[in-house]
Structures are given as structure tokens and as C-alpha cells.
Amino acid sequence: MGLFKKEHIFISINDRSIRYLVYPRQKANEHIDYGEVFFDQLVMEDGRIVNESQLKRHLRTLVEQKKWKRAHISFLVPDSFVTMRTEEIPNQLSIDEAKQYIRLQLEGSIRLPFKDPVLDFDILNYGEEKNEVLLFAYPKERLKPFEKLFDDVGLNPIVADISYLSAYRTYQSLQDTSTDNHLLMIQWDKLDLTLTVFHNNKPRFNRHIHTSNAYQAWELDSQGNELVSTLPKEELEDERDNTLITIERFMDFYQYSVLDGSIGVTDVAFLGNHPALIELKETMVERFDISVKTLSLPNELPNGYGALIGLSYKETPSKKKRVKPPKRMTKIRSKKQHKHVDEQSTEPSLKEESTDSHQNSNHTEQ
């Protein structure tokens, strides 16, 4: 990687585990360190920490064993509370000024389903007087417990990101992307499902579905190294079939409600660790006349680490960059750099501003 001079950890926490990824800092022959610590009970539920003591105990043990004390970390926020929408802002504003402008419009022209949000945005279109931006919002009260958790165990949280944005960075690093395509990114893990359509390299429509039986349907194996299903084979097949129905409805809604019906999803990419993922992918290959593929991650990492890899590609944007069209336009696309329009990225970072249910849907106008 070579992006970070100090030790930098990439972490995601879900209802039953902590997943981490660490790239070697200097020595090319060092192995990538990755792994997952599992819990025999729920530590999170609906994006909220519900067992802080157990979560903190296991995380502190990791910090001590791995010698991560005072290391910088980037982490993925739970998808449950992410809000995404398009807005317009004056084109002469800097990043900080734009955020102040957006915040002043809250409860007025811009309404969010929660108060005191952490805000960030990406530019969709430049206008003569106003720019169209893609606004991301996350409730600060849901972010603070994670910041406190990491601080308490001796880690230094510097970036919080959204999993589907990180997953798409991984896709960009592995595939030749076309702005004409409508890519459906399917992140299917054992405990949740995230569906996101990307067009012009921007997220356009998103839905997050949380598994209702995260505790009952999965148990630790005898070694405590993996969550294994407690469901009979027939029920696992039913879960796969129900997931396919959910995906089909999502695709139909995107084509006929978000768009005008003339075009829909053109490509599908899978990430995740659900045991039925390959079977679902093969079923979609047979059923749909579109490109459907499972991403093969670098360094032979398991498929569930796709979002963390993309998180490692993220760079912190400059707060002083103007959000008007840059004079010198370049395109940079590689595994090590992901910048949108010039030498300073405008890619959103929820952490930049600050140190609802089982289903959540977002979409933007085309």
C-alpha cells in the first residue's frame, strides 16, 4: 500500500464480530494482517452498541496483542442510519463553507430524519451559479459511541466511512469502470444485506436490510473461529430465494421508479461472506442477461474484506478545496489512488467534520 507512514488499522464492527485489516507499513515482504473476532452474543443491534463491556474487552485485547496502541484507525459506520440525497449549493463555496451552508438549511429546505447530523458531500454536477451535490448524513449521536470506544482502548479514530462507498472503491481498483453502466453492488453478509446502484461512479439508490435473527440463526463453531448457521439446509435455501426476490424487487424499483423504465441495472458485483453467496450469484447469472460477477480480492483475501480494502484506499480530502470546476482536470485511477477531478479529492468522509429500522432506503434523482 504505502499510503500510511504510521500503523493504520481498518475496522468494521457488526452485531457479532470485529473485522480488521492491516497493511504492512514499510517492508514489502511483510504479510497482510487480517482477521475477525467473534462474539457468542449480540454486541450491536440495529446499528447501536448494546454490549459495550464485551466489545471493549475484546477490542482492548486485540490492541494489546497486536501492539496497536495509539495507532490510527479508519472504521466503517453501520449502514442502518445513513441518509443520502441530492441538494443544490452555491458554486463558490469551499468545503467548510458548503457544510455551513447546508447546516443552515436544515429544518428549512433540507430536512433529515434525525437532528445534529455529521455531514459530507460529493459533487455531482457543476452549474453556473449552483452545484448539484450528493449529500451524506449520519446522526452524530450514533457516531460518538464508536469514537469513544476506540479512544477508550487506545486507538486514534481519524476516518469514518460508509461501507458501500468503500466497497465501490474496491470495485474500481479491480475493474474497468464505465460511466454508462448502472452497477448493482450486492454486499451479502451473514447478518445483513446492502444493495447499492452506482452510475457515473456515484451511488444513486441504496437499501440496507438487517437480518432479523442475527443471534438465533448463527452460532460460534467449536473453536470459536467462525459463525456457522443453525438453520436446516431447506431454510438456508429459503433465505437465498427470499434474498433473490428482494434483489429483483430492488432492481425493478430502480428501473421503473427511480429511472424512467428505459434502462435498468446493467452489471452486478458481489461482495460478502454469506455461505449461499455463490449459489445466489449463479442463479442470477442464469436468470438475468447482464454481467454478474463475484469480485476476487487482492492478496487472496476472503470476499468479506472487500469494504475494508476500499476503506484502505480512501484519502482524507482537503478542507480548503473549492467546490467549483477545477482549472486543470485530470483522471487518476489506480489501486493506490482514487481522486475525482484534480489533485485534491472531494470524496466524502463522515469523520472529517467531527472528532431506522431494519430497512433503510436512499435514492437520488438522475
C-alpha positions in Angstrom: 0.0 0.0 0.0 2.4 2.7 1.2 -0.3 5.2 1.9 0.4 5.4 5.6 3.7 6.0 7.4 2.3 5.1 10.8 0.4 1.9 11.7 -3.1 2.3 10.3 -5.9 -0.1 11.1 -9.1 -0.6 9.2 -12.0 -1.9 11.2 -15.7 -2.8 10.9 -17.9 -3.9 13.7 -21.2 -5.8 13.2 -23.6 -7.5 15.5 -21.4 -10.5 16.2 -17.8 -9.7 15.3 -14.9 -7.2 14.8 -13.2 -7.5 11.4 -9.8 -5.8 10.9 -7.2 -5.3 8.2 -3.7 -4.0 8.5 -1.3 -3.5 5.6 2.5 -3.6 6.2 3.9 -0.1 6.6 7.4 -0.4 5.1 8.6 -3.9 4.5 7.3 -5.3 1.2 7.8 -8.9 2.4 5.6 -8.5 5.5 2.3 -10.3 5.4 -1.0 -8.5 5.4 -2.6 -8.9 8.9 -6.3 -9.5 8.9 -8.8 -11.4 10.9 -12.2 -11.5 12.7 -13.1 -11.7 16.4 -16.4 -13.3 17.0 -18.9 -12.9 19.9 -21.2 -15.5 21.3 -23.9 -12.9 21.8 -25.0 -9.6 20.2 -22.7 -6.6 20.8 -24.6 -4.4 18.4 -28.3 -4.3 17.2 -29.8 -2.0 14.6 -26.5 0.0 14.4 -26.4 0.6 18.1 -23.8 -0.8 20.6 -25.8 -2.9 23.1 -22.9 -4.7 24.9 -20.2 -2.1 25.3 -18.3 -4.0 28.0 -17.8 -7.2 26.0 -17.0 -5.2 22.8 -14.5 -3.0 24.7 -12.9 -6.0 26.4 -12.3 -7.9 23.1 -11.1 -4.8 21.3 -8.7 -3.9 24.1 -7.3 -7.5 23.9 -6.7 -7.0 20.2 -4.9 -3.7 20.8 -2.6 -5.3 23.3 -1.9 -8.5 21.3 -1.3 -6.7 18.1 0.6 -3.7 19.7 -1.8 -1.2 18.1 -1.6 1.3 21.0 -2.1 4.9 19.6 -2.5 3.6 16.0 -4.6 5.5 13.6 -7.8 3.7 12.5 -10.4 4.1 9.8 -13.7 2.4 10.5 -17.0 1.7 8.8 -20.1 3.1 10.3 -23.3 0.8 10.5 -25.4 1.2 7.4 -28.7 1.5 9.3 -28.6 5.3 9.7 -27.0 6.5 6.5 -29.1 9.1 4.6 -28.2 10.0 1.1 -29.9 12.6 -1.2 -29.2 15.3 -3.8 -29.1 19.0 -3.0 -28.0 22.3 -4.6 -25.4 24.7 -3.1 -23.8 27.9 -4.4 -20.8 27.1 -6.5 -18.3 29.5 -5.0 -18.2 27.8 -1.5 -15.2 26.0 0.0 -15.8 22.6 1.6 -16.2 24.1 5.1 -18.4 26.9 3.8 -20.6 24.4 1.9 -21.1 22.4 5.1 -22.0 25.5 7.0 -24.5 26.5 4.2 -26.1 23.0 4.3 -26.3 23.1 8.1 -28.1 26.5 7.9 -30.6 25.0 5.6 -31.5 22.1 8.0 -35.1 22.3 9.1 -35.7 24.6 6.1 -35.1 23.5 2.5 -33.1 20.5 3.7 -34.8 18.0 6.0 -33.3 15.0 7.6 -34.8 12.2 9.6 -32.6 13.0 12.6 -31.1 16.0 14.4 -27.4 17.0 14.7 -26.1 15.1 11.7 -22.5 14.6 10.6 -22.5 15.9 7.0 -20.4 15.4 4.0 -21.0 15.5 0.2 -19.7 14.7 -3.2 -20.1 16.9 -6.3 -22.5 15.5 -9.0 -22.7 18.4 -11.4 -21.2 21.9 -11.7 -23.5 24.8 -12.6 -23.0 28.4 -13.4 -24.5 29.5 -10.1 -25.1 26.3 -8.2 -23.6 22.9 -7.9 -25.6 19.7 -7.5 -24.2 17.7 -4.7 -24.8 14.3 -3.3 -25.3 14.8 0.5 -24.4 12.1 3.0 -25.7 12.5 6.6 -25.3 10.4 9.7 -26.6 11.0 13.2 -23.8 12.3 15.4 -25.3 10.5 18.4 -24.7 7.2 16.6 -21.1 8.1 15.7 -19.9 9.3 19.1 -20.1 5.9 20.9 -17.7 4.4 18.3 -15.3 7.3 18.7 -15.4 6.9 22.5 -15.0 3.1 22.2 -11.8 3.4 20.1 -10.4 6.2 22.3 -11.0 4.2 25.4 -8.9 1.2 24.1 -6.0 3.4 23.0 -6.8 3.8 19.3 -6.9 7.1 17.3 -10.0 7.2 15.0 -9.4 9.6 12.1 -11.8 8.4 9.3 -15.4 7.1 9.4 -16.8 5.9 6.1 -19.8 4.2 4.6 -19.4 0.6 3.6 -20.9 0.8 0.1 -18.6 3.7 -0.8 -15.6 1.7 0.4 -16.9 -1.4 -1.5 -17.1 0.6 -4.7 -13.5 1.8 -4.4 -12.5 -1.8 -4.3 -14.6 -2.5 -7.4 -12.9 0.5 -9.2 -9.5 -0.9 -8.3 -10.3 -4.3 -9.8 -12.4 -3.5 -12.8 -12.5 -1.1 -15.7 -15.5 1.1 -14.8 -17.8 2.8 -17.4 -19.8 5.8 -16.5 -22.6 4.5 -18.7 -23.1 1.4 -16.6 -25.7 1.0 -13.8 -23.8 -1.2 -11.4 -25.6 -3.0 -8.6 -23.2 -3.7 -5.8 -24.5 -6.5 -3.6 -22.9 -6.8 -0.1 -24.4 -10.0 1.3 -23.0 -10.9 4.7 -24.4 -13.4 7.3 -26.1 -10.7 9.2 -27.2 -8.1 6.7 -27.7 -7.2 3.0 -26.7 -3.9 1.4 -27.8 -3.1 -2.2 -26.5 0.0 -3.9 -26.7 1.1 -7.6 -23.8 3.2 -8.9 -24.0 5.3 -12.0 -21.3 7.8 -13.3 -19.2 6.4 -10.4 -21.7 7.8 -7.8 -24.2 6.0 -5.6 -27.8 6.5 -6.9 -30.0 4.2 -5.0 -29.4 2.2 -1.8 -31.2 -0.1 0.5 -29.9 -1.8 3.7 -31.7 -4.8 5.2 -30.8 -6.2 8.6 -31.2 -9.9 9.4 -33.9 -10.3 12.0 -32.5 -13.4 13.6 -28.8 -12.5 13.8 -28.5 -14.3 17.2 -30.7 -17.4 16.6 -29.6 -18.3 13.1 -25.8 -18.2 13.7 -23.6 -19.7 16.4 -19.9 -20.0 17.1 -18.2 -23.1 15.9 -16.4 -25.4 18.5 -13.1 -23.4 18.0 -14.8 -20.0 18.2 -13.3 -19.1 14.9 -16.4 -18.8 12.7 -20.2 -18.2 12.8 -22.0 -21.2 11.4 -25.6 -21.5 10.5 -28.0 -23.2 12.8 -30.7 -23.4 10.1 -31.5 -26.6 8.2 -30.5 -26.8 4.6 -34.0 -26.1 3.4 -34.3 -22.9 5.4 -30.9 -21.7 4.1 -32.3 -22.3 0.6 -35.4 -20.3 1.5 -33.2 -17.4 2.7 -31.3 -17.5 -0.6 -34.6 -17.5 -2.6 -36.0 -14.7 -0.5 -32.9 -12.6 -0.9 -33.2 -13.1 -4.7 -36.8 -11.8 -4.6 -35.6 -8.8 -2.6 -32.9 -8.1 -5.2 -35.4 -8.4 -8.1 -37.8 -6.0 -6.5 -35.0 -3.6 -5.8 -33.9 -3.8 -9.5 -37.4 -3.3 -10.7 -38.0 -0.3 -8.4 -34.7 1.3 -9.6 -35.6 0.8 -13.3 -39.3 1.9 -13.2 -39.5 4.3 -10.3 -36.0 5.9 -9.9 -35.4 5.8 -13.7 -38.0 6.1 -16.5 -38.0 2.4 -17.4 -35.9 2.6 -20.5 -32.8 1.2 -18.7 -32.1 -0.6 -15.5 -29.2 -2.4 -13.8 -26.6 -3.4 -16.4 -23.9 -5.0 -14.1 -23.9 -6.8 -10.8 -20.9 -7.3 -8.5 -21.0 -9.4 -5.3 -19.0 -9.0 -2.1 -19.7 -10.6 1.3 -19.3 -13.8 3.4 -22.7 -15.4 3.3 -22.4 -19.2 2.6 -25.1 -19.1 -0.1 -23.5 -16.2 -2.0 -22.0 -18.2 -4.8 -25.3 -20.1 -5.3 -27.2 -16.8 -5.4 -24.7 -15.4 -7.9 -25.0 -18.5 -10.2 -28.8 -18.2 -10.0 -28.6 -14.6 -11.1 -26.3 -15.5 -14.0 -28.9 -17.9 -15.3 -31.8 -15.6 -14.8 -30.6 -12.2 -16.0 -29.0 -11.2 -19.3 -26.5 -8.9 -17.6 -22.9 -9.2 -16.3 -22.9 -10.8 -12.9 -19.6 -11.5 -11.1 -18.1 -12.1 -7.7 -15.1 -9.9 -7.0 -11.7 -11.6 -6.4 -9.9 -9.6 -3.8 -6.1 -8.9 -3.9 -3.7 -11.0 -1.8 -6.3 -13.8 -1.8 -8.2 -12.0 1.0 -11.7 -13.5 1.8 -14.6 -11.9 0.0 -15.9 -10.4 3.2 -13.0 -8.0 3.4 -14.0 -6.1 0.2 -15.2 -3.0 2.0 -12.2 -2.8 4.3 -9.9 -2.9 1.3 -11.8 0.0 -0.2 -11.5 1.8 3.1 -7.7 1.5 2.9 -7.8 3.3 -0.5 -9.6 6.3 0.9 -7.7 9.5 1.2 -8.6 12.4 3.5 -9.9 15.3 1.4 -8.6 18.9 1.8 -11.0 21.1 3.7 -10.0 24.2 1.8 -10.7 22.9 -1.7 -13.3 25.0 -3.7 -16.3 23.1 -5.0 -16.3 24.8 -8.4 -14.8 23.3 -11.5 -11.0 23.0 -11.2 -8.9 24.7 -13.9 -6.8 21.6 -14.5 -8.7 18.4 -15.0 -7.1 15.0 -14.6 -8.3 11.5 -14.1 -6.4 9.2 -11.7 -7.4 5.6 -11.3 -5.2 3.0 -9.6 -5.2 0.7 -6.7 -3.4 3.2 -4.6 -5.1 6.5 -5.6 -8.7 7.4 -6.1 -9.3 11.0 -6.9 -12.2 12.5 -8.7 -11.3 15.6 -10.6 -7.9 17.0 -9.7 -5.1 16.6 -7.2 -7.4 17.1 -4.2 -10.1 14.6 -3.7 -13.6 15.7 -2.9 -14.6 12.2 -1.8 -16.8 12.3 1.3 -15.6 11.4 4.8 -18.0 11.3 7.6 -15.2 11.7 10.1 -14.0 14.9 8.5 -16.5 17.1 10.3 -16.3 15.7 13.8 -13.6 14.2 16.3 -34.4 3.3 11.5 -35.2 0.5 11.4 -34.3 -2.9 9.9 -34.5 -1.4 6.4 -33.1 1.9 5.1 -33.5 3.1 1.5 -31.9 6.1 -0.2 -32.1 7.3 -3.8 -31.0 10.3 -5.8 -32.5 11.9 -8.8 -30.9 11.1 -12.2 
